[in-house]
């Protein structure tokens, strides 16, 4: 087992990044179910979204990200896709037309945060902890993103 900083344990022998992604998807499924959504799972890992949720006659294509709080007390998510192959590591911007919602699972708070990628440019930063300088203007508090918009 691999210990994470928050006490969660992941099985050894599995790819750590994949394990964290799987945990994020499970947490998102549970959180959205508790918000009244019906959860649908794609049959492929090659879709641009991790799951689909349905509520009030609306389908949502959801990309889930597992992100820890950084040293500034924030979570930053870049709207890009990353992968590695024999030619190295690659990054490209996501097609925001293929994803309706980002769900960010934070293991430090054990909570999910939701946002629409079309509302932002290349990235977004959510504050989990209050800024040390007490600034409140132009700050996105993570607590304000706890529910699907």
C-alpha atoms as one frame of an Amber mdcrd trajectory, in Angstrom:
protein
   0.000   0.000   0.000   1.103   3.574  -0.706   0.263   6.158   1.946  -0.951
   9.564   0.779  -0.523  12.678   2.913  -4.168  12.623   4.032  -4.086   9.045
   5.337  -5.648   7.445   2.266  -3.915   4.277   1.135  -3.543   3.134  -2.451
  -2.618  -0.428  -3.511   1.031  -0.964  -4.492   1.873  -2.154  -7.966  -0.616
   0.127  -9.687   0.256   3.339 -11.507   0.016   6.060  -8.857  -1.383   8.757
 -11.193  -4.050   6.365 -12.494  -4.983   5.381  -8.919  -5.466   9.024  -7.964
  -7.588   9.622 -11.070  -9.738   6.592 -10.286 -10.221   7.805  -6.702 -11.216
  11.258  -7.994 -13.828   9.738 -10.323 -15.274   7.619  -7.501 -15.508  10.653
  -5.196 -17.148  12.680  -7.987 -19.692   9.920  -8.643 -20.627   9.755  -4.963
 -20.795  13.542  -4.555 -22.959  14.012  -7.643 -25.213  11.111  -6.638 -25.724
  12.837  -3.278 -26.701  15.991  -5.225 -29.453  14.025  -6.985 -27.748  13.104
 -10.265 -27.985   9.806 -12.110 -24.417   8.762 -12.966 -23.543   7.195 -16.342
 -20.121   5.682 -17.102 -18.583   5.732 -20.588 -17.555   2.316 -21.897 -14.235
   3.732 -23.153 -11.273   5.536 -21.620 -10.773   7.453 -24.871 -13.660   9.896
 -24.434 -12.758  13.486 -23.501 -14.888  13.134 -20.342 -14.735  10.715 -17.407
 -18.445  10.381 -16.721 -21.867  11.678 -17.634 -24.434  12.850 -15.104 -28.152
  13.359 -15.695 -30.626  15.490 -13.760 -33.680  17.588 -14.618 -33.686  16.462
 -18.282 -30.075  17.624 -18.731 -26.948  15.546 -19.457 -23.539  16.819 -18.252
 -20.224  15.563 -19.696 -17.763  15.727 -16.803 -13.984  15.702 -16.692 -12.648
  14.853 -13.214  -9.317  16.139 -11.901  -7.515  15.067  -8.712  -5.715  18.139
  -7.357  -4.033  18.731  -3.993  -3.787  22.084  -2.241  -0.519  23.841  -3.094
   1.764  25.781  -0.723  -0.293  28.955  -1.215  -3.508  27.258  -0.061  -4.912
  27.033  -3.595  -5.931  24.507  -6.216  -5.012  25.398  -9.802  -6.434  23.541
 -12.781  -5.162  24.047 -16.315  -7.621  23.235 -19.101  -5.308  20.939 -21.008
  -4.765  17.282 -21.694  -1.414  15.657 -20.908  -0.058  12.286 -21.965   3.250
  10.524 -22.449   4.423   8.129 -25.111   7.726   6.996 -26.647   8.214  10.523
 -28.044   7.969  12.210 -24.631   5.336  14.145 -22.721   2.679  16.032 -24.658
   0.182  18.739 -23.699  -2.640  20.308 -25.639  -5.584  22.538 -24.694  -8.859
  20.720 -24.164 -11.749  21.226 -26.535 -14.131  23.033 -24.184 -17.020  22.124
 -26.488 -16.619  18.461 -25.499 -16.808  18.978 -21.727 -19.676  20.643 -19.885
 -18.246  20.535 -16.383 -14.984  20.056 -14.536 -15.133  18.295 -11.186 -12.023
  18.854  -9.097 -11.549  16.355  -6.288  -9.198  17.611  -3.559  -7.869  14.890
  -1.220  -6.795  17.512   1.338 -10.399  18.629   1.894 -12.037  15.383   0.687
 -14.444  17.539  -1.326 -15.365  18.069  -4.962 -15.541  21.472  -6.635 -17.442
  22.145  -9.874 -16.982  24.677 -12.646 -17.794  25.174 -16.301 -14.589  25.372
 -18.375 -16.220  27.754 -20.881 -16.357  30.381 -18.110 -12.525  30.543 -17.897
  -9.540  30.977 -20.186  -6.589  28.557 -19.866  -6.747  27.823 -16.128  -8.531
  28.623 -12.888  -7.350  28.885  -9.282  -9.610  28.190  -6.315  -8.596  29.257
  -2.810  -9.048  26.579  -0.159  -7.324  28.592   2.572  -7.732  32.313   3.217
  -4.976  34.453   1.656  -2.294  35.516   4.143  -2.765  39.162   3.141  -6.553
  38.889   3.770  -7.288  39.873   0.163 -10.880  39.096  -0.802 -11.221  40.939
  -4.111 -10.779  38.785  -7.246 -10.477  35.617  -5.136 -12.402  32.456  -6.041
 -13.103  30.619  -2.786 -13.291  26.857  -3.307 -16.249  26.626  -0.921 -18.317
  28.624  -3.453 -17.832  25.841  -6.040 -19.078  22.880  -3.980 -22.297  22.366
  -5.980 -22.953  21.728  -9.654 -23.923  25.111 -11.168
